[in-house]
Amino acid sequence: MNETIQPLNPIAFSLGPIDVHWYGIIIGSGLALALFLAIREGDRRGLPKDTFADLMLWAIPIAIISARIYYVIFEWKYYIKHPIEAPQIWNGGIAIHGALIGSVITAYVFSKKRGISFWKIADIAAPSIILGQAIGRWGNFMNQEAHGGEVTRAFLENLHLPEFIINQMYIDGTYYHPTFLYESIWDFVGFFLLILLRRVNFRRGELFLSYVIWYSIGRFFVEGMRTDSLMLGSLRMAQTISIALVVGSLAILIYRRKKKLAETHYLDQAN
């Protein structure tokens, strides 16, 4: 039966010589939905309607560039020998942590220019960010990438997965852990958790920090299963950064409370 299993076509359709990939469609759809939700919530929290649309005009290209730079840095042994390939993002190779770093820096500068609290923007955006990540992982599914180690078909069937997921995890004669799915489910749960936490009326900044902690915990465990990790010596960089982000977020949360820097709450309308 295995010989008859064919992977899903990663190309959705073609416009003349241009192939439109499912990866791009899925990523784009995730971004569009995330932006819609952020704009709607921003309006409820008293932000101008164009705030997040304007922010995304800067954040998206910078996130793509920073995601590529991050990847190239940790694959430097290859790219130092093939420098012409370093900017060729269409050949694959981006890292979500690089994208997040670029996005956060962009949002910080943007918020200062607009006279809006960075933490307010970050809190509003947090559920949208993790929802976009949850959807985006299905782009990896279509490309048969970001998977884990070898497993048996019986193992996947025991997870009660749909047939199309099991078959897509059959790559070059071997079945693999659907780590894209594990992380996607973790992120979807995180999205609904953050939506619920909005009602708790956390202090400003704490919803975003909760996102960072939740995502980083899940990423740490999922990364341990993957076969394509970026490495720094014997360390998996995504795991190392995940630990640093959890510790750092907790430290920032405690520091801001002790120094009374988080007296404004999420539902407050103040900028």
URQUIVEN-V883649 format. One record per backbone hydrogen bond with DSSP energy under -0.5 kcal/mol. CO is the residue of the C=O (numbers start at 1). NH is the residue of the N-H. E is the energy in kcal/mol with one decimal. If there is no record, write none. Layout:
CO & NH & E
CO & NH & E
//
This chain:
1 & 4 & -1.7
2 & 5 & -1.3
10 & 12 & -0.6
10 & 22 & -3.2
10 & 23 & -0.5
13 & 20 & -3.2
14 & 16 & -0.6
15 & 18 & -1.8
17 & 19 & -0.6
18 & 15 & -3.3
18 & 20 & -0.5
19 & 21 & -0.7
20 & 12 & -2.4
20 & 13 & -1.4
21 & 25 & -1.8
22 & 26 & -3.1
23 & 27 & -2.5
24 & 28 & -2.7
25 & 29 & -2.4
26 & 30 & -2.4
27 & 31 & -2.3
28 & 32 & -2.4
29 & 33 & -2.5
30 & 34 & -2.3
31 & 35 & -2.6
32 & 36 & -2.3
33 & 37 & -2.3
34 & 38 & -2.2
35 & 39 & -2.7
36 & 40 & -2.2
37 & 41 & -2.5
38 & 42 & -2.8
39 & 43 & -2.1
40 & 44 & -1.6
41 & 45 & -1.7
42 & 47 & -3.1
43 & 46 & -1.2
48 & 51 & -1.9
50 & 54 & -2.6
51 & 55 & -2.1
52 & 56 & -2.5
53 & 57 & -1.3
54 & 58 & -0.8
55 & 58 & -0.9
55 & 59 & -3.1
56 & 60 & -2.3
58 & 62 & -1.7
59 & 63 & -2.8
60 & 64 & -2.2
61 & 65 & -2.3
62 & 66 & -2.9
63 & 67 & -2.3
64 & 68 & -1.8
65 & 69 & -2.6
66 & 70 & -2.4
67 & 71 & -1.7
67 & 95 & -0.7
68 & 72 & -2.8
69 & 73 & -2.5
70 & 74 & -1.5
71 & 75 & -0.7
72 & 75 & -0.8
73 & 76 & -1.0
75 & 78 & -1.3
75 & 79 & -2.0
76 & 80 & -2.6
78 & 81 & -1.0
78 & 82 & -1.0
82 & 85 & -1.9
83 & 86 & -1.2
85 & 88 & -1.4
87 & 89 & -2.3
88 & 91 & -1.8
89 & 92 & -1.9
95 & 99 & -1.8
96 & 100 & -2.6
97 & 101 & -2.2
98 & 102 & -2.2
99 & 103 & -2.4
100 & 104 & -2.7
101 & 105 & -2.1
102 & 106 & -2.2
103 & 107 & -2.8
104 & 108 & -2.3
105 & 109 & -2.3
106 & 110 & -2.8
107 & 111 & -2.6
108 & 112 & -1.8
109 & 113 & -2.1
110 & 114 & -2.1
111 & 115 & -1.0
111 & 116 & -2.3
117 & 121 & -1.9
118 & 122 & -2.8
119 & 123 & -2.5
120 & 124 & -2.1
121 & 125 & -2.3
122 & 126 & -1.6
123 & 127 & -0.6
125 & 129 & -2.6
126 & 130 & -2.0
127 & 131 & -1.9
128 & 132 & -2.5
129 & 133 & -2.0
130 & 134 & -2.1
131 & 135 & -2.3
132 & 136 & -2.6
133 & 137 & -1.6
135 & 138 & -1.8
136 & 139 & -2.1
136 & 140 & -0.8
137 & 141 & -1.4
138 & 142 & -1.8
139 & 143 & -1.4
140 & 144 & -0.6
140 & 145 & -2.3
141 & 144 & -1.1
147 & 227 & -1.6
149 & 177 & -2.4
151 & 175 & -0.6
152 & 156 & -1.6
153 & 157 & -2.6
154 & 158 & -2.2
155 & 159 & -0.6
156 & 159 & -0.8
156 & 161 & -1.1
157 & 160 & -1.7
162 & 165 & -0.7
162 & 166 & -2.0
163 & 167 & -2.8
164 & 168 & -1.5
165 & 169 & -1.3
166 & 169 & -0.5
167 & 170 & -1.5
169 & 171 & -0.9
169 & 176 & -1.4
171 & 174 & -1.2
174 & 171 & -3.2
175 & 151 & -2.3
177 & 148 & -2.6
177 & 179 & -1.9
178 & 181 & -1.1
178 & 182 & -1.6
179 & 183 & -2.4
180 & 184 & -2.1
181 & 185 & -2.7
182 & 186 & -2.1
183 & 187 & -2.4
184 & 188 & -2.6
185 & 189 & -2.5
186 & 190 & -2.1
187 & 191 & -2.4
188 & 192 & -2.0
189 & 193 & -2.3
190 & 194 & -2.5
191 & 195 & -2.0
192 & 196 & -1.9
193 & 197 & -2.4
194 & 198 & -1.2
195 & 199 & -0.5
196 & 199 & -1.2
197 & 200 & -0.9
197 & 201 & -0.5
197 & 202 & -0.6
198 & 201 & -1.2
202 & 266 & -3.1
203 & 206 & -2.2
205 & 209 & -2.1
206 & 210 & -1.8
207 & 211 & -1.8
208 & 212 & -2.3
209 & 213 & -2.3
210 & 214 & -2.8
211 & 215 & -3.0
212 & 216 & -2.2
213 & 217 & -2.2
214 & 218 & -1.9
215 & 219 & -2.8
216 & 220 & -2.2
217 & 221 & -1.5
218 & 222 & -2.4
219 & 223 & -2.8
220 & 224 & -1.1
222 & 225 & -1.8
222 & 226 & -0.8
223 & 226 & -0.8
225 & 149 & -0.9
230 & 237 & -2.6
232 & 235 & -1.7
235 & 232 & -2.5
235 & 237 & -0.7
236 & 240 & -2.4
237 & 241 & -3.0
238 & 242 & -1.9
239 & 243 & -2.2
240 & 244 & -2.1
241 & 245 & -2.7
242 & 246 & -2.1
243 & 247 & -2.5
244 & 248 & -2.8
245 & 249 & -2.5
246 & 250 & -2.2
247 & 251 & -2.3
248 & 252 & -2.5
249 & 253 & -2.5
250 & 254 & -2.5
251 & 255 & -2.7
252 & 256 & -2.8
253 & 257 & -1.6
254 & 258 & -2.6
255 & 259 & -2.5
256 & 261 & -3.2
256 & 262 & -0.8
257 & 260 & -1.2
264 & 204 & -3.4
265 & 268 & -1.4
271 & 117 & -2.3
//
